[in-house]
Amino acid sequence: MKAQASSQSRAPASPAQVLSAYYELTKPRVVALIVFTAIVGMFLSVDGMVPLPILIFGALGIGLSAASGAAFNHLLDRRTDRVMARTARRPLPSGTVNGPRAVMFASALAVISMVLLVTQINTLTAVLTFASMIGYAVVYTVWLKHATPQNIVIGGAAGAMPPMLGWSAVTGNIAPDALVLFLIIFCWTPPHFWALALYRREEYAAADIPMLPVTHGLQFTRVQILLYTVLLFIVTLLPYLTGMSGIIYLVSAVMLGILFLGYAIKICREPENPKIAFKTFKYSVNYLMVLFVSLLVDHYLLITFRAIS
C-alpha cells in the first residue's frame, strides 16, 4: 500500500526528463562502444577511406539496432531491475517510461535500422545486425541470462559482432581478419562482465540471476577472470601474427594486456578488496577502446609506409 501511494504521489516527469529517459533506454555508453568498434571494422576492411555514405548509414543503422536491442533489454529486464540497486532507477522500474511506449520506441528503432541497412548498405549486414540484436535482446536477456552461469560467455557472441558488421558493410563479405576482431571482443567479454558481477554479486543473488559469482562463488570467478584474461592476451596477438597489423599494434596490445593481467592477478591476490573488481571493470572498457584505436592507427601507418617504400 505504501509503495502504491508513493507511486500515485510521484510528480509527473517533465518533457526533458522523459526525453532523457528514452535516451537512457538506448544504453548510450554501450551503443557508443558498439558503433566505435563497428567503425574500426569498416576502416580496417579497406586500404583507403571508407565511402562516406557507407560510413554514415552503416554506423547509423548498426547504432540504431544496438539501441533497439538495449531498449528491449530494459523492457524484458524491468522486473529484475527493480530488485537491483544499480538498475532500480532505470526508466521502466522508475515509471518514467511505461511498457507499451518502450515497445513502440524499441520497435521503431529496429525498423528504421533495418530499412537503412537493407536500402543503403547490403542485405548481409542487415541480416547479421538483426541476428545480433535478437541474440542480445531475446536469446541472452530472456533465456541465457536466467538459465546458465555461462550466460555471458555464450551471449557474448552477439556483443562481439560489431567489427564484423562494419567490415561487411564496406565489403559485403566476412574475411578472416574480421573474425579475428570478433574473437578479440568475444574473449574480452567474460573478464569484463565478470569483474562487474563480482562487485555486484549480492544484487544478482537478490534478483535470482545465476551469474558466475552467485552459482560458483567468488574465488572460482576470480580464477576464471584470470584465465580468460590470459586467453585474451594470446588472442590479441593474432592480428600481428597473421600480418593484419604491425609493430605499433603489437606493442600496444602487449602493454594493454600486461595491465589487464595485472588487474586480474590483483583480483585473485586481494579478495578482501571489492573495489579492485570495479576498477578492473572500468579498465576493461578503456582497454578495448585503446586496443581498437591502436589497430586503426597501425593499419593506416602500414598503408602509408608501404606507399612510401
C-alpha positions in Angstrom: 0.0 0.0 0.0 2.8 2.4 0.8 4.5 1.6 -2.5 1.2 2.2 -4.3 0.7 5.5 -2.5 4.2 6.6 -3.3 3.7 5.7 -7.0 0.4 7.7 -7.1 2.0 10.7 -5.4 5.0 10.8 -7.8 5.2 14.1 -9.7 4.7 13.7 -13.5 8.0 13.7 -15.4 8.9 16.9 -17.3 9.4 16.7 -21.1 13.2 16.9 -20.6 13.1 14.0 -18.1 11.0 11.9 -20.5 13.5 12.6 -23.3 16.4 11.8 -21.0 14.6 8.5 -20.1 14.2 7.4 -23.7 17.9 8.3 -24.3 18.8 6.1 -21.3 16.7 3.2 -22.7 19.3 3.0 -25.5 22.2 2.5 -23.2 24.2 5.2 -24.9 27.6 4.3 -23.5 27.3 0.7 -24.6 26.0 1.7 -28.0 28.8 4.2 -28.4 31.4 1.4 -27.9 29.5 -0.8 -30.3 29.4 1.8 -33.0 33.1 2.7 -32.4 34.2 -0.9 -32.9 32.0 -1.2 -35.9 33.5 1.9 -37.5 37.0 0.5 -36.8 35.9 -2.7 -38.6 34.9 -0.5 -41.6 38.3 1.2 -41.8 40.3 -2.0 -41.3 38.5 -3.6 -44.2 39.9 -1.1 -46.8 43.3 0.5 -47.6 41.8 3.9 -48.2 38.9 6.0 -47.0 35.6 4.3 -46.3 32.9 5.7 -48.7 31.1 8.4 -46.8 27.6 7.1 -47.4 28.6 3.7 -46.1 30.3 5.2 -43.1 27.3 7.3 -42.1 24.4 5.0 -42.9 26.3 1.9 -41.7 27.2 3.4 -38.4 23.7 4.8 -38.0 22.0 1.5 -38.9 24.2 -0.5 -36.6 23.8 2.0 -33.8 20.0 2.2 -34.0 19.9 -1.6 -34.0 22.1 -1.7 -30.9 19.9 1.0 -29.3 16.8 -1.1 -30.1 18.3 -4.2 -28.5 19.2 -2.1 -25.4 15.6 -0.8 -25.2 14.2 -4.3 -25.5 16.7 -5.4 -22.8 15.4 -2.7 -20.5 11.8 -3.9 -21.2 12.4 -7.6 -20.6 14.6 -7.0 -17.5 12.3 -4.5 -15.8 11.2 -6.8 -13.1 14.7 -7.8 -12.0 15.9 -4.3 -12.5 13.6 -3.2 -9.6 15.5 -5.5 -7.3 19.0 -4.3 -8.1 20.3 -1.0 -6.7 22.3 -0.4 -9.9 19.2 -0.6 -12.1 16.3 0.4 -9.9 16.3 3.9 -11.2 16.1 3.0 -14.9 13.2 4.4 -16.9 10.9 1.4 -16.7 11.3 0.5 -13.0 11.1 4.2 -12.0 7.9 4.6 -14.1 9.2 7.4 -16.3 8.5 5.3 -19.3 5.8 2.7 -19.5 6.0 -0.7 -21.1 3.8 -0.1 -24.3 5.7 3.1 -25.1 9.0 1.3 -24.6 7.9 -1.4 -27.0 6.9 1.1 -29.7 10.2 3.0 -29.2 12.4 -0.1 -29.4 10.4 -1.4 -32.4 10.6 1.9 -34.3 14.4 1.9 -33.8 14.6 -1.7 -35.1 12.6 -1.0 -38.2 14.5 2.2 -39.0 17.8 0.4 -38.6 16.8 -2.5 -40.9 15.4 -0.1 -43.6 18.7 1.8 -43.5 20.9 -1.2 -43.7 18.9 -3.0 -46.4 18.4 0.0 -48.6 21.7 1.9 -48.1 24.2 -0.9 -47.2 23.6 -4.5 -48.0 21.5 -7.5 -47.1 24.3 -9.4 -45.4 25.0 -6.6 -42.9 21.2 -6.2 -42.2 20.8 -9.9 -41.5 23.9 -10.1 -39.3 22.8 -7.0 -37.4 19.3 -8.3 -36.9 20.7 -11.6 -35.6 23.0 -9.7 -33.2 20.0 -7.7 -31.9 17.9 -10.8 -31.4 20.8 -12.6 -29.8 21.2 -9.9 -27.2 17.6 -8.7 -26.7 16.0 -12.2 -26.7 18.3 -15.1 -26.5 20.6 -13.6 -23.9 18.1 -11.5 -21.9 15.2 -13.9 -21.9 16.9 -17.3 -21.8 20.7 -17.4 -21.2 20.8 -14.8 -18.5 18.5 -16.8 -16.3 19.5 -20.3 -17.5 23.2 -20.7 -17.0 26.2 -19.1 -15.3 27.9 -19.2 -18.7 25.3 -16.8 -20.0 27.8 -14.0 -20.7 30.2 -16.4 -22.5 27.6 -17.8 -24.8 25.7 -14.5 -25.2 29.0 -12.7 -25.7 28.8 -13.8 -29.4 26.1 -11.1 -30.0 28.2 -8.4 -28.4 31.3 -9.4 -30.4 29.6 -8.8 -33.8 30.1 -5.1 -34.4 33.5 -5.2 -36.1 32.2 -7.9 -38.4 29.1 -5.7 -39.1 31.3 -2.8 -40.0 33.5 -5.0 -42.2 30.6 -6.5 -44.1 29.0 -3.0 -44.5 32.0 -2.0 -46.6 33.0 -5.2 -48.4 29.8 -7.2 -48.5 31.5 -10.3 -47.0 33.2 -11.6 -43.9 37.0 -12.1 -44.2 39.3 -14.0 -41.7 40.6 -10.7 -40.3 37.0 -9.7 -39.4 36.7 -13.0 -37.5 39.9 -12.1 -35.5 38.2 -8.9 -34.4 35.2 -10.8 -33.4 37.3 -13.3 -31.4 39.0 -10.4 -29.5 35.8 -9.0 -28.2 34.4 -12.5 -27.6 37.3 -13.3 -25.3 37.2 -9.8 -23.7 33.6 -10.1 -22.6 33.8 -12.6 -19.8 36.6 -10.9 -17.7 34.9 -7.5 -18.4 31.5 -8.6 -17.3 32.5 -11.0 -14.5 34.5 -8.2 -12.9 31.3 -6.2 -12.6 29.4 -9.3 -11.4 32.0 -9.8 -8.6 31.4 -6.3 -7.5 27.6 -6.6 -7.7 27.3 -10.2 -6.6 24.7 -9.5 -3.8 22.4 -7.7 -6.2 22.5 -10.5 -8.8 21.8 -13.0 -6.0 18.8 -11.0 -4.7 17.5 -10.9 -8.3 18.0 -14.7 -8.6 20.2 -14.3 -11.7 22.7 -17.1 -11.9 25.8 -15.1 -12.6 29.1 -17.0 -12.1 29.9 -15.4 -8.7 26.5 -16.4 -7.4 26.5 -20.0 -8.6 30.2 -20.9 -8.2 31.5 -18.5 -5.7 33.9 -15.6 -5.6 37.2 -17.4 -5.8 36.1 -19.6 -8.7 35.1 -16.4 -10.6 38.4 -14.7 -9.8 40.3 -17.6 -11.3 38.0 -17.6 -14.4 38.7 -13.9 -14.9 42.4 -14.5 -14.8 42.2 -17.5 -17.2 40.1 -15.6 -19.7 42.4 -12.6 -19.4 45.4 -14.9 -20.3 43.3 -16.2 -23.3 42.5 -12.6 -24.3 46.2 -11.7 -24.2 47.0 -14.5 -26.5 44.2 -13.8 -28.9 45.1 -10.1 -29.2 48.5 -11.2 -30.7 46.7 -12.7 -33.7 46.4 -9.5 -35.7 50.2 -9.2 -35.6 50.9 -12.9 -36.1 48.6 -13.1 -39.1 50.1 -10.0 -40.7 46.9 -7.9 -40.2 48.8 -5.3 -38.2 52.4 -4.3 -37.3 54.7 -3.4 -34.5 52.7 -0.4 -33.2 49.7 -2.6 -32.6 51.8 -5.4 -31.1 53.5 -3.0 -28.6 50.1 -1.5 -27.6 48.4 -4.9 -27.3 51.2 -6.3 -25.1 51.3 -3.2 -22.8 47.5 -3.1 -22.5 47.4 -6.9 -21.9 50.0 -6.8 -19.2 48.0 -4.1 -17.4 44.8 -6.2 -17.7 46.7 -9.2 -16.4 47.9 -7.1 -13.5 44.3 -6.3 -12.6 43.2 -9.9 -12.9 46.1 -11.1 -10.7 45.3 -8.4 -8.2 41.7 -9.6 -8.0 43.0 -13.1 -7.1 45.5 -11.8 -4.6 43.3 -9.2 -2.8 39.9 -11.0 -2.4 39.1 -8.7 0.6 39.3 -5.6 -1.6 36.0 -5.4 -3.6 37.0 -2.2 -5.3 39.6 -4.0 -7.3 36.9 -5.8 -9.3 35.2 -2.5 -10.2 38.5 -0.9 -11.2 39.1 -3.9 -13.4 35.7 -3.4 -15.0 36.3 0.2 -15.7 39.8 -0.5 -17.1 38.4 -3.2 -19.4 36.3 -0.6 -21.2 39.2 1.7 -21.8 41.3 -1.3 -22.7 39.1 -2.3 -25.6 38.8 1.3 -26.9 42.6 1.9 -26.9 43.2 -1.6 -28.4 41.0 -0.8 -31.3 42.4 2.7 -31.7 45.9 1.1 -31.9 44.6 -1.3 -34.6 43.3 1.6 -36.6 46.5 3.7 -36.3 48.7 0.8 -37.1 46.6 -0.1 -40.1 47.0 3.3 -41.8 50.6 3.8 -40.8 51.3 0.4 -42.5 49.5 1.6 -45.6 51.4 4.9 -45.6 54.8 3.0 -45.1 54.0 0.7 -48.0 53.1 3.5 -50.3 56.3 5.4 -49.5 58.5 2.3 -49.9 
